[in-house]
Amino acid sequence: MRWRFGDAVVEVEREAGRLRLRTRTGAVLTADAVLSAVGLRPRTALAANAGLAVQRGIVVDAFGASSDPDVFALGDCAHYEAGVMPT
């Protein structure tokens, strides 16, 4: 296993049953499997300006209700008690 922080894969091809990857920095790698992790940061400024409670997303209860009873949030922009839940 090799970690490659701060780089990005720009091309993936299958080659002889393996994966051939080319990164933004020009590195060429081969692998049997690839794990890609991205930083999830919902944009909360509009919700905050509208008076909604925000943390790392729009704060919601288990049903997706925000601090305004007429506004619901779900997916990547919702912040549940357990935190942001990427979809």
Distance bins in CASP14 RR format, pairs under 12 A and 6 or more apart:
PFRMAT RR
TARGET T0000
AUTHOR 0000-0000-0000
RMODE 2
METHOD distances of the structure
MODEL  1
1 29 0 0 0 0 0 1 0 0 0 0 0
1 31 0 0 0 0 1 0 0 0 0 0 0
1 32 0 0 0 0 0 1 0 0 0 0 0
1 33 0 0 0 0 1 0 0 0 0 0 0
1 34 0 0 0 0 0 1 0 0 0 0 0
1 35 0 0 0 0 1 0 0 0 0 0 0
2 21 0 0 0 0 0 1 0 0 0 0 0
2 23 0 0 0 0 0 1 0 0 0 0 0
2 27 0 0 0 0 0 1 0 0 0 0 0
2 29 1 0 0 1 0 0 0 0 0 0 0
2 30 0 0 0 0 0 1 0 0 0 0 0
2 31 0 0 0 0 1 0 0 0 0 0 0
2 34 0 0 0 0 0 1 0 0 0 0 0
2 35 0 0 0 0 0 1 0 0 0 0 0
3 29 0 0 0 0 0 1 0 0 0 0 0
3 34 0 0 0 0 0 1 0 0 0 0 0
3 35 0 0 0 0 1 0 0 0 0 0 0
3 36 0 0 0 0 0 1 0 0 0 0 0
3 37 0 0 0 0 1 0 0 0 0 0 0
4 21 0 0 0 0 1 0 0 0 0 0 0
4 23 1 0 0 1 0 0 0 0 0 0 0
4 24 0 0 0 0 0 1 0 0 0 0 0
4 25 0 0 0 0 1 0 0 0 0 0 0
4 26 0 0 0 0 0 1 0 0 0 0 0
4 27 1 0 0 1 0 0 0 0 0 0 0
4 29 1 0 0 1 0 0 0 0 0 0 0
4 31 0 0 0 0 0 1 0 0 0 0 0
4 34 0 0 0 0 0 1 0 0 0 0 0
4 35 0 0 0 0 0 1 0 0 0 0 0
4 36 0 0 0 0 0 1 0 0 0 0 0
4 37 0 0 0 0 0 1 0 0 0 0 0
5 23 0 0 0 0 0 1 0 0 0 0 0
5 25 0 0 0 0 0 1 0 0 0 0 0
5 36 0 0 0 0 0 1 0 0 0 0 0
5 37 0 0 0 0 1 0 0 0 0 0 0
5 38 0 0 0 0 0 1 0 0 0 0 0
5 39 0 0 0 0 0 1 0 0 0 0 0
6 23 0 0 0 0 1 0 0 0 0 0 0
6 24 0 0 0 0 1 0 0 0 0 0 0
6 25 0 0 0 0 1 0 0 0 0 0 0
6 27 0 0 0 0 0 1 0 0 0 0 0
6 37 0 0 0 0 0 1 0 0 0 0 0
6 38 0 0 0 0 0 1 0 0 0 0 0
6 39 0 0 0 0 0 1 0 0 0 0 0
7 21 0 0 0 0 0 1 0 0 0 0 0
7 22 0 0 0 0 0 1 0 0 0 0 0
7 23 1 0 1 0 0 0 0 0 0 0 0
7 24 1 0 1 0 0 0 0 0 0 0 0
7 25 1 0 1 0 0 0 0 0 0 0 0
7 26 0 0 0 0 1 0 0 0 0 0 0
7 27 1 0 0 1 0 0 0 0 0 0 0
7 28 0 0 0 0 0 1 0 0 0 0 0
7 29 0 0 0 0 1 0 0 0 0 0 0
7 36 0 0 0 0 0 1 0 0 0 0 0
8 21 0 0 0 0 0 1 0 0 0 0 0
8 22 0 0 0 0 0 1 0 0 0 0 0
8 23 1 0 0 1 0 0 0 0 0 0 0
8 24 1 0 1 0 0 0 0 0 0 0 0
8 25 0 0 0 0 1 0 0 0 0 0 0
8 26 0 0 0 0 0 1 0 0 0 0 0
8 27 0 0 0 0 0 1 0 0 0 0 0
8 36 0 0 0 0 1 0 0 0 0 0 0
8 37 0 0 0 0 0 1 0 0 0 0 0
8 38 0 0 0 0 1 0 0 0 0 0 0
8 39 0 0 0 0 0 1 0 0 0 0 0
9 19 0 0 0 0 1 0 0 0 0 0 0
9 20 0 0 0 0 0 1 0 0 0 0 0
9 21 1 0 1 0 0 0 0 0 0 0 0
9 22 1 0 0 1 0 0 0 0 0 0 0
9 23 1 0 1 0 0 0 0 0 0 0 0
9 24 1 0 0 1 0 0 0 0 0 0 0
9 25 0 0 0 0 0 1 0 0 0 0 0
9 26 0 0 0 0 0 1 0 0 0 0 0
9 27 0 0 0 0 1 0 0 0 0 0 0
9 28 0 0 0 0 0 1 0 0 0 0 0
9 29 0 0 0 0 1 0 0 0 0 0 0
9 31 0 0 0 0 0 1 0 0 0 0 0
9 34 1 0 0 1 0 0 0 0 0 0 0
9 35 0 0 0 0 0 1 0 0 0 0 0
9 36 1 0 0 1 0 0 0 0 0 0 0
9 37 0 0 0 0 0 1 0 0 0 0 0
9 38 0 0 0 0 0 1 0 0 0 0 0
10 21 0 0 0 0 1 0 0 0 0 0 0
10 22 1 0 1 0 0 0 0 0 0 0 0
10 23 1 0 0 1 0 0 0 0 0 0 0
10 24 1 0 1 0 0 0 0 0 0 0 0
10 25 0 0 0 0 1 0 0 0 0 0 0
10 26 0 0 0 0 1 0 0 0 0 0 0
10 27 0 0 0 0 0 1 0 0 0 0 0
10 28 0 0 0 0 0 1 0 0 0 0 0
10 29 0 0 0 0 0 1 0 0 0 0 0
11 19 0 0 0 0 0 1 0 0 0 0 0
11 20 0 0 0 0 1 0 0 0 0 0 0
11 21 1 0 0 1 0 0 0 0 0 0 0
11 22 1 0 1 0 0 0 0 0 0 0 0
11 23 0 0 0 0 1 0 0 0 0 0 0
11 24 0 0 0 0 1 0 0 0 0 0 0
11 26 0 0 0 0 1 0 0 0 0 0 0
11 27 0 0 0 0 0 1 0 0 0 0 0
11 28 0 0 0 0 1 0 0 0 0 0 0
11 29 0 0 0 0 0 1 0 0 0 0 0
12 18 0 0 0 0 0 1 0 0 0 0 0
12 19 1 0 1 0 0 0 0 0 0 0 0
12 20 1 0 0 1 0 0 0 0 0 0 0
12 21 1 0 1 0 0 0 0 0 0 0 0
12 22 0 0 0 0 1 0 0 0 0 0 0
12 23 0 0 0 0 0 1 0 0 0 0 0
12 28 0 0 0 0 0 1 0 0 0 0 0
12 29 0 0 0 0 1 0 0 0 0 0 0
12 30 0 0 0 0 0 1 0 0 0 0 0
12 31 0 0 0 0 1 0 0 0 0 0 0
12 33 0 0 0 0 0 1 0 0 0 0 0
12 34 1 0 0 1 0 0 0 0 0 0 0
12 36 0 0 0 0 1 0 0 0 0 0 0
13 19 1 0 0 1 0 0 0 0 0 0 0
13 20 1 0 1 0 0 0 0 0 0 0 0
13 21 0 0 0 0 1 0 0 0 0 0 0
13 22 0 0 0 0 1 0 0 0 0 0 0
13 28 0 0 0 0 0 1 0 0 0 0 0
13 29 0 0 0 0 0 1 0 0 0 0 0
13 30 0 0 0 0 0 1 0 0 0 0 0
13 31 0 0 0 0 0 1 0 0 0 0 0
14 20 1 0 0 1 0 0 0 0 0 0 0
14 21 0 0 0 0 0 1 0 0 0 0 0
14 30 0 0 0 0 0 1 0 0 0 0 0
14 31 0 0 0 0 0 1 0 0 0 0 0
14 32 0 0 0 0 0 1 0 0 0 0 0
14 34 0 0 0 0 0 1 0 0 0 0 0
15 21 0 0 0 0 0 1 0 0 0 0 0
15 22 0 0 0 0 0 1 0 0 0 0 0
15 28 0 0 0 0 0 1 0 0 0 0 0
15 29 0 0 0 0 0 1 0 0 0 0 0
15 30 1 0 0 1 0 0 0 0 0 0 0
15 31 0 0 0 0 0 1 0 0 0 0 0
15 32 0 0 0 0 0 1 0 0 0 0 0
16 30 0 0 0 0 1 0 0 0 0 0 0
16 32 0 0 0 0 0 1 0 0 0 0 0
17 30 0 0 0 0 1 0 0 0 0 0 0
17 31 0 0 0 0 0 1 0 0 0 0 0
17 32 0 0 0 0 1 0 0 0 0 0 0
17 33 0 0 0 0 0 1 0 0 0 0 0
18 29 0 0 0 0 1 0 0 0 0 0 0
18 30 1 0 1 0 0 0 0 0 0 0 0
18 31 1 0 0 1 0 0 0 0 0 0 0
18 32 1 0 0 1 0 0 0 0 0 0 0
18 33 0 0 0 0 1 0 0 0 0 0 0
18 34 0 0 0 0 0 1 0 0 0 0 0
19 28 0 0 0 0 0 1 0 0 0 0 0
19 29 0 0 0 0 1 0 0 0 0 0 0
19 30 1 0 0 1 0 0 0 0 0 0 0
19 31 1 0 1 0 0 0 0 0 0 0 0
19 32 1 0 0 1 0 0 0 0 0 0 0
19 33 1 0 0 1 0 0 0 0 0 0 0
19 34 1 0 0 1 0 0 0 0 0 0 0
19 35 0 0 0 0 0 1 0 0 0 0 0
19 36 0 0 0 0 0 1 0 0 0 0 0
20 27 0 0 0 0 0 1 0 0 0 0 0
20 28 1 0 0 1 0 0 0 0 0 0 0
20 29 1 0 0 1 0 0 0 0 0 0 0
20 30 1 0 1 0 0 0 0 0 0 0 0
20 31 0 0 0 0 1 0 0 0 0 0 0
20 32 0 0 0 0 0 1 0 0 0 0 0
20 34 0 0 0 0 0 1 0 0 0 0 0
21 27 0 0 0 0 1 0 0 0 0 0 0
21 28 1 0 0 1 0 0 0 0 0 0 0
21 29 1 0 1 0 0 0 0 0 0 0 0
21 30 1 0 0 1 0 0 0 0 0 0 0
21 31 1 0 0 1 0 0 0 0 0 0 0
21 32 0 0 0 0 0 1 0 0 0 0 0
21 33 0 0 0 0 0 1 0 0 0 0 0
21 34 1 0 0 1 0 0 0 0 0 0 0
21 35 0 0 0 0 0 1 0 0 0 0 0
21 36 0 0 0 0 0 1 0 0 0 0 0
22 28 1 0 1 0 0 0 0 0 0 0 0
22 29 1 0 0 1 0 0 0 0 0 0 0
22 30 0 0 0 0 0 1 0 0 0 0 0
23 29 1 0 0 1 0 0 0 0 0 0 0
23 31 0 0 0 0 0 1 0 0 0 0 0
23 34 0 0 0 0 0 1 0 0 0 0 0
23 36 0 0 0 0 0 1 0 0 0 0 0
37 86 0 0 0 0 0 1 0 0 0 0 0
38 76 0 0 0 0 0 1 0 0 0 0 0
38 86 0 0 0 0 1 0 0 0 0 0 0
39 56 0 0 0 0 0 1 0 0 0 0 0
39 76 0 0 0 0 0 1 0 0 0 0 0
39 84 0 0 0 0 0 1 0 0 0 0 0
39 86 0 0 0 0 1 0 0 0 0 0 0
40 56 0 0 0 0 1 0 0 0 0 0 0
40 57 0 0 0 0 1 0 0 0 0 0 0
40 75 0 0 0 0 0 1 0 0 0 0 0
40 76 1 0 0 1 0 0 0 0 0 0 0
40 77 0 0 0 0 1 0 0 0 0 0 0
40 78 0 0 0 0 0 1 0 0 0 0 0
40 79 0 0 0 0 0 1 0 0 0 0 0
40 83 0 0 0 0 0 1 0 0 0 0 0
40 84 1 0 1 0 0 0 0 0 0 0 0
40 85 0 0 0 0 1 0 0 0 0 0 0
40 86 1 0 1 0 0 0 0 0 0 0 0
40 87 0 0 0 0 0 1 0 0 0 0 0
41 54 0 0 0 0 0 1 0 0 0 0 0
41 55 0 0 0 0 0 1 0 0 0 0 0
41 56 1 0 0 1 0 0 0 0 0 0 0
41 57 0 0 0 0 1 0 0 0 0 0 0
41 76 0 0 0 0 1 0 0 0 0 0 0
41 77 0 0 0 0 0 1 0 0 0 0 0
41 79 0 0 0 0 0 1 0 0 0 0 0
41 84 0 0 0 0 1 0 0 0 0 0 0
41 86 0 0 0 0 0 1 0 0 0 0 0
42 48 0 0 0 0 0 1 0 0 0 0 0
42 52 0 0 0 0 0 1 0 0 0 0 0
42 54 0 0 0 0 1 0 0 0 0 0 0
42 55 0 0 0 0 1 0 0 0 0 0 0
42 56 1 0 0 1 0 0 0 0 0 0 0
42 57 1 0 1 0 0 0 0 0 0 0 0
42 58 1 0 0 1 0 0 0 0 0 0 0
42 59 0 0 0 0 0 1 0 0 0 0 0
42 60 0 0 0 0 0 1 0 0 0 0 0
42 73 0 0 0 0 1 0 0 0 0 0 0
42 74 0 0 0 0 0 1 0 0 0 0 0
42 75 0 0 0 0 1 0 0 0 0 0 0
42 76 1 0 1 0 0 0 0 0 0 0 0
42 77 1 0 1 0 0 0 0 0 0 0 0
42 78 0 0 0 0 1 0 0 0 0 0 0
42 79 1 0 0 1 0 0 0 0 0 0 0
42 83 0 0 0 0 0 1 0 0 0 0 0
42 84 1 0 0 1 0 0 0 0 0 0 0
42 85 0 0 0 0 0 1 0 0 0 0 0
42 86 0 0 0 0 1 0 0 0 0 0 0
42 87 0 0 0 0 0 1 0 0 0 0 0
43 49 0 0 0 0 0 1 0 0 0 0 0
43 54 0 0 0 0 1 0 0 0 0 0 0
43 56 0 0 0 0 0 1 0 0 0 0 0
43 57 0 0 0 0 1 0 0 0 0 0 0
43 58 0 0 0 0 0 1 0 0 0 0 0
43 76 0 0 0 0 1 0 0 0 0 0 0
43 77 1 0 0 1 0 0 0 0 0 0 0
44 50 0 0 0 0 0 1 0 0 0 0 0
44 51 0 0 0 0 0 1 0 0 0 0 0
44 52 0 0 0 0 1 0 0 0 0 0 0
44 53 0 0 0 0 1 0 0 0 0 0 0
44 54 1 0 1 0 0 0 0 0 0 0 0
44 55 0 0 0 0 1 0 0 0 0 0 0
44 56 1 0 0 1 0 0 0 0 0 0 0
44 57 1 0 1 0 0 0 0 0 0 0 0
44 58 1 0 0 1 0 0 0 0 0 0 0
44 59 0 0 0 0 1 0 0 0 0 0 0
44 66 0 0 0 0 0 1 0 0 0 0 0
44 73 0 0 0 0 0 1 0 0 0 0 0
44 76 0 0 0 0 0 1 0 0 0 0 0
44 77 1 0 0 1 0 0 0 0 0 0 0
44 78 0 0 0 0 0 1 0 0 0 0 0
44 79 0 0 0 0 1 0 0 0 0 0 0
44 84 0 0 0 0 0 1 0 0 0 0 0
45 51 0 0 0 0 0 1 0 0 0 0 0
45 52 0 0 0 0 0 1 0 0 0 0 0
45 54 0 0 0 0 1 0 0 0 0 0 0
45 57 0 0 0 0 0 1 0 0 0 0 0
45 58 0 0 0 0 0 1 0 0 0 0 0
45 77 0 0 0 0 0 1 0 0 0 0 0
46 52 0 0 0 0 1 0 0 0 0 0 0
46 54 0 0 0 0 1 0 0 0 0 0 0
46 57 0 0 0 0 0 1 0 0 0 0 0
46 58 0 0 0 0 1 0 0 0 0 0 0
46 71 0 0 0 0 0 1 0 0 0 0 0
46 73 0 0 0 0 0 1 0 0 0 0 0
46 77 0 0 0 0 1 0 0 0 0 0 0
47 53 0 0 0 0 1 0 0 0 0 0 0
47 54 1 0 1 0 0 0 0 0 0 0 0
47 55 0 0 0 0 0 1 0 0 0 0 0
47 56 0 0 0 0 0 1 0 0 0 0 0
47 57 1 0 0 1 0 0 0 0 0 0 0
47 58 1 0 1 0 0 0 0 0 0 0 0
47 59 0 0 0 0 1 0 0 0 0 0 0
47 60 0 0 0 0 0 1 0 0 0 0 0
47 66 1 0 0 1 0 0 0 0 0 0 0
47 67 0 0 0 0 1 0 0 0 0 0 0
47 68 0 0 0 0 1 0 0 0 0 0 0
47 71 0 0 0 0 1 0 0 0 0 0 0
47 72 0 0 0 0 0 1 0 0 0 0 0
47 73 1 0 0 1 0 0 0 0 0 0 0
47 77 1 0 0 1 0 0 0 0 0 0 0
47 78 0 0 0 0 0 1 0 0 0 0 0
47 79 0 0 0 0 1 0 0 0 0 0 0
48 54 1 0 1 0 0 0 0 0 0 0 0
48 55 0 0 0 0 0 1 0 0 0 0 0
48 57 0 0 0 0 1 0 0 0 0 0 0
48 58 0 0 0 0 1 0 0 0 0 0 0
48 59 0 0 0 0 0 1 0 0 0 0 0
48 66 0 0 0 0 0 1 0 0 0 0 0
48 67 0 0 0 0 0 1 0 0 0 0 0
48 77 0 0 0 0 0 1 0 0 0 0 0
48 79 0 0 0 0 0 1 0 0 0 0 0
50 58 0 0 0 0 1 0 0 0 0 0 0
50 66 0 0 0 0 1 0 0 0 0 0 0
50 67 0 0 0 0 0 1 0 0 0 0 0
50 68 1 0 0 1 0 0 0 0 0 0 0
50 70 0 0 0 0 0 1 0 0 0 0 0
50 71 1 0 0 1 0 0 0 0 0 0 0
50 73 0 0 0 0 0 1 0 0 0 0 0
51 58 0 0 0 0 0 1 0 0 0 0 0
51 59 0 0 0 0 0 1 0 0 0 0 0
51 66 0 0 0 0 1 0 0 0 0 0 0
51 67 1 0 0 1 0 0 0 0 0 0 0
51 68 1 0 0 1 0 0 0 0 0 0 0
51 71 0 0 0 0 1 0 0 0 0 0 0
52 58 1 0 1 0 0 0 0 0 0 0 0
52 59 1 0 0 1 0 0 0 0 0 0 0
52 60 0 0 0 0 1 0 0 0 0 0 0
52 64 0 0 0 0 0 1 0 0 0 0 0
52 65 0 0 0 0 0 1 0 0 0 0 0
52 66 1 0 1 0 0 0 0 0 0 0 0
52 67 1 0 1 0 0 0 0 0 0 0 0
52 68 1 0 1 0 0 0 0 0 0 0 0
52 69 0 0 0 0 0 1 0 0 0 0 0
52 70 0 0 0 0 0 1 0 0 0 0 0
52 71 1 0 0 1 0 0 0 0 0 0 0
52 72 0 0 0 0 0 1 0 0 0 0 0
52 73 0 0 0 0 1 0 0 0 0 0 0
52 77 0 0 0 0 0 1 0 0 0 0 0
52 78 0 0 0 0 0 1 0 0 0 0 0
52 79 0 0 0 0 0 1 0 0 0 0 0
53 59 1 0 1 0 0 0 0 0 0 0 0
53 60 0 0 0 0 1 0 0 0 0 0 0
53 61 0 0 0 0 0 1 0 0 0 0 0
53 65 0 0 0 0 0 1 0 0 0 0 0
53 66 1 0 0 1 0 0 0 0 0 0 0
53 67 1 0 1 0 0 0 0 0 0 0 0
53 68 0 0 0 0 1 0 0 0 0 0 0
53 71 0 0 0 0 0 1 0 0 0 0 0
53 73 0 0 0 0 0 1 0 0 0 0 0
53 78 0 0 0 0 0 1 0 0 0 0 0
53 79 0 0 0 0 1 0 0 0 0 0 0
54 60 0 0 0 0 0 1 0 0 0 0 0
54 66 0 0 0 0 1 0 0 0 0 0 0
54 67 0 0 0 0 1 0 0 0 0 0 0
54 68 0 0 0 0 0 1 0 0 0 0 0
54 71 0 0 0 0 0 1 0 0 0 0 0
54 73 0 0 0 0 1 0 0 0 0 0 0
54 77 0 0 0 0 1 0 0 0 0 0 0
54 78 0 0 0 0 0 1 0 0 0 0 0
54 79 1 0 0 1 0 0 0 0 0 0 0
54 84 0 0 0 0 0 1 0 0 0 0 0
55 66 0 0 0 0 0 1 0 0 0 0 0
55 67 0 0 0 0 0 1 0 0 0 0 0
55 73 0 0 0 0 0 1 0 0 0 0 0
55 77 0 0 0 0 0 1 0 0 0 0 0
55 78 0 0 0 0 0 1 0 0 0 0 0
55 79 1 0 1 0 0 0 0 0 0 0 0
55 80 0 0 0 0 1 0 0 0 0 0 0
55 81 0 0 0 0 0 1 0 0 0 0 0
55 82 0 0 0 0 0 1 0 0 0 0 0
55 83 1 0 0 1 0 0 0 0 0 0 0
55 84 0 0 0 0 1 0 0 0 0 0 0
56 76 0 0 0 0 0 1 0 0 0 0 0
56 77 0 0 0 0 1 0 0 0 0 0 0
56 78 0 0 0 0 1 0 0 0 0 0 0
56 79 1 0 1 0 0 0 0 0 0 0 0
56 80 0 0 0 0 0 1 0 0 0 0 0
56 82 0 0 0 0 0 1 0 0 0 0 0
56 83 1 0 0 1 0 0 0 0 0 0 0
56 84 1 0 1 0 0 0 0 0 0 0 0
56 85 0 0 0 0 0 1 0 0 0 0 0
56 86 0 0 0 0 0 1 0 0 0 0 0
57 64 0 0 0 0 0 1 0 0 0 0 0
57 66 0 0 0 0 1 0 0 0 0 0 0
57 67 0 0 0 0 0 1 0 0 0 0 0
57 73 1 0 0 1 0 0 0 0 0 0 0
57 74 0 0 0 0 0 1 0 0 0 0 0
57 75 0 0 0 0 1 0 0 0 0 0 0
57 76 0 0 0 0 1 0 0 0 0 0 0
57 77 1 0 1 0 0 0 0 0 0 0 0
57 78 1 0 0 1 0 0 0 0 0 0 0
57 79 1 1 0 0 0 0 0 0 0 0 0
57 80 0 0 0 0 1 0 0 0 0 0 0
57 83 0 0 0 0 1 0 0 0 0 0 0
57 84 1 0 0 1 0 0 0 0 0 0 0
57 85 0 0 0 0 0 1 0 0 0 0 0
57 86 0 0 0 0 0 1 0 0 0 0 0
58 64 0 0 0 0 1 0 0 0 0 0 0
58 65 0 0 0 0 0 1 0 0 0 0 0
58 66 1 0 1 0 0 0 0 0 0 0 0
58 67 0 0 0 0 1 0 0 0 0 0 0
58 68 0 0 0 0 1 0 0 0 0 0 0
58 71 1 0 0 1 0 0 0 0 0 0 0
58 72 0 0 0 0 1 0 0 0 0 0 0
58 73 1 1 0 0 0 0 0 0 0 0 0
58 74 0 0 0 0 1 0 0 0 0 0 0
58 75 0 0 0 0 1 0 0 0 0 0 0
58 76 0 0 0 0 0 1 0 0 0 0 0
58 77 1 0 1 0 0 0 0 0 0 0 0
58 78 1 0 1 0 0 0 0 0 0 0 0
58 79 1 0 0 1 0 0 0 0 0 0 0
58 80 0 0 0 0 0 1 0 0 0 0 0
58 83 0 0 0 0 0 1 0 0 0 0 0
58 84 0 0 0 0 1 0 0 0 0 0 0
58 85 0 0 0 0 0 1 0 0 0 0 0
59 65 0 0 0 0 1 0 0 0 0 0 0
59 66 1 0 0 1 0 0 0 0 0 0 0
59 67 1 0 0 1 0 0 0 0 0 0 0
59 68 0 0 0 0 0 1 0 0 0 0 0
59 71 0 0 0 0 0 1 0 0 0 0 0
59 72 0 0 0 0 0 1 0 0 0 0 0
59 73 0 0 0 0 1 0 0 0 0 0 0
59 77 0 0 0 0 0 1 0 0 0 0 0
59 78 0 0 0 0 1 0 0 0 0 0 0
59 79 1 0 1 0 0 0 0 0 0 0 0
59 80 0 0 0 0 1 0 0 0 0 0 0
59 81 0 0 0 0 1 0 0 0 0 0 0
59 82 0 0 0 0 0 1 0 0 0 0 0
59 83 0 0 0 0 1 0 0 0 0 0 0
59 84 0 0 0 0 0 1 0 0 0 0 0
60 66 1 0 1 0 0 0 0 0 0 0 0
60 67 0 0 0 0 1 0 0 0 0 0 0
60 68 0 0 0 0 0 1 0 0 0 0 0
60 69 0 0 0 0 0 1 0 0 0 0 0
60 71 0 0 0 0 1 0 0 0 0 0 0
60 72 1 0 0 1 0 0 0 0 0 0 0
60 73 1 0 1 0 0 0 0 0 0 0 0
60 74 1 0 0 1 0 0 0 0 0 0 0
60 75 0 0 0 0 1 0 0 0 0 0 0
60 77 0 0 0 0 1 0 0 0 0 0 0
60 78 1 0 1 0 0 0 0 0 0 0 0
60 79 1 0 0 1 0 0 0 0 0 0 0
60 80 1 0 0 1 0 0 0 0 0 0 0
60 81 0 0 0 0 1 0 0 0 0 0 0
60 82 0 0 0 0 0 1 0 0 0 0 0
60 83 0 0 0 0 1 0 0 0 0 0 0
60 84 0 0 0 0 0 1 0 0 0 0 0
60 85 0 0 0 0 1 0 0 0 0 0 0
61 67 0 0 0 0 1 0 0 0 0 0 0
61 69 0 0 0 0 0 1 0 0 0 0 0
61 71 0 0 0 0 0 1 0 0 0 0 0
61 72 0 0 0 0 1 0 0 0 0 0 0
61 73 0 0 0 0 0 1 0 0 0 0 0
61 74 0 0 0 0 0 1 0 0 0 0 0
61 78 0 0 0 0 1 0 0 0 0 0 0
61 79 0 0 0 0 0 1 0 0 0 0 0
61 80 1 0 0 1 0 0 0 0 0 0 0
61 81 1 0 0 1 0 0 0 0 0 0 0
61 82 0 0 0 0 0 1 0 0 0 0 0
62 72 0 0 0 0 0 1 0 0 0 0 0
62 74 0 0 0 0 0 1 0 0 0 0 0
62 78 0 0 0 0 0 1 0 0 0 0 0
62 80 1 0 0 1 0 0 0 0 0 0 0
62 81 1 0 0 1 0 0 0 0 0 0 0
62 82 0 0 0 0 1 0 0 0 0 0 0
62 85 0 0 0 0 0 1 0 0 0 0 0
63 69 0 0 0 0 0 1 0 0 0 0 0
63 72 1 0 0 1 0 0 0 0 0 0 0
63 73 0 0 0 0 0 1 0 0 0 0 0
63 74 0 0 0 0 1 0 0 0 0 0 0
63 78 0 0 0 0 0 1 0 0 0 0 0
63 80 0 0 0 0 0 1 0 0 0 0 0
63 81 0 0 0 0 0 1 0 0 0 0 0
64 71 0 0 0 0 1 0 0 0 0 0 0
64 72 1 0 1 0 0 0 0 0 0 0 0
64 73 1 0 0 1 0 0 0 0 0 0 0
64 74 1 0 0 1 0 0 0 0 0 0 0
64 75 0 0 0 0 1 0 0 0 0 0 0
64 77 0 0 0 0 0 1 0 0 0 0 0
64 78 1 0 0 1 0 0 0 0 0 0 0
64 79 0 0 0 0 0 1 0 0 0 0 0
64 80 1 0 0 1 0 0 0 0 0 0 0
64 81 0 0 0 0 0 1 0 0 0 0 0
64 85 0 0 0 0 0 1 0 0 0 0 0
65 71 1 0 0 1 0 0 0 0 0 0 0
65 72 1 0 1 0 0 0 0 0 0 0 0
65 73 0 0 0 0 1 0 0 0 0 0 0
65 74 0 0 0 0 0 1 0 0 0 0 0
65 78 0 0 0 0 0 1 0 0 0 0 0
65 80 0 0 0 0 0 1 0 0 0 0 0
66 72 1 0 0 1 0 0 0 0 0 0 0
66 73 1 0 1 0 0 0 0 0 0 0 0
66 74 0 0 0 0 0 1 0 0 0 0 0
66 77 0 0 0 0 0 1 0 0 0 0 0
66 78 0 0 0 0 1 0 0 0 0 0 0
66 79 0 0 0 0 1 0 0 0 0 0 0
66 80 0 0 0 0 0 1 0 0 0 0 0
67 73 0 0 0 0 0 1 0 0 0 0 0
67 79 0 0 0 0 0 1 0 0 0 0 0
71 77 0 0 0 0 0 1 0 0 0 0 0
71 78 0 0 0 0 0 1 0 0 0 0 0
72 78 0 0 0 0 1 0 0 0 0 0 0
73 79 0 0 0 0 1 0 0 0 0 0 0
73 80 0 0 0 0 1 0 0 0 0 0 0
73 84 0 0 0 0 0 1 0 0 0 0 0
73 85 0 0 0 0 0 1 0 0 0 0 0
73 87 0 0 0 0 0 1 0 0 0 0 0
74 80 0 0 0 0 1 0 0 0 0 0 0
74 84 0 0 0 0 0 1 0 0 0 0 0
74 85 0 0 0 0 1 0 0 0 0 0 0
74 86 0 0 0 0 0 1 0 0 0 0 0
74 87 1 0 0 1 0 0 0 0 0 0 0
75 83 0 0 0 0 0 1 0 0 0 0 0
75 84 0 0 0 0 1 0 0 0 0 0 0
75 85 1 0 0 1 0 0 0 0 0 0 0
75 86 1 0 0 1 0 0 0 0 0 0 0
75 87 1 0 1 0 0 0 0 0 0 0 0
76 83 0 0 0 0 0 1 0 0 0 0 0
76 84 1 0 0 1 0 0 0 0 0 0 0
76 85 0 0 0 0 1 0 0 0 0 0 0
76 86 1 0 1 0 0 0 0 0 0 0 0
76 87 1 0 0 1 0 0 0 0 0 0 0
77 83 0 0 0 0 0 1 0 0 0 0 0
77 84 0 0 0 0 1 0 0 0 0 0 0
77 85 0 0 0 0 0 1 0 0 0 0 0
77 86 0 0 0 0 0 1 0 0 0 0 0
77 87 0 0 0 0 1 0 0 0 0 0 0
78 84 1 0 0 1 0 0 0 0 0 0 0
78 85 1 0 0 1 0 0 0 0 0 0 0
78 86 0 0 0 0 0 1 0 0 0 0 0
78 87 0 0 0 0 1 0 0 0 0 0 0
79 85 0 0 0 0 1 0 0 0 0 0 0
79 86 0 0 0 0 0 1 0 0 0 0 0
80 86 0 0 0 0 0 1 0 0 0 0 0
END
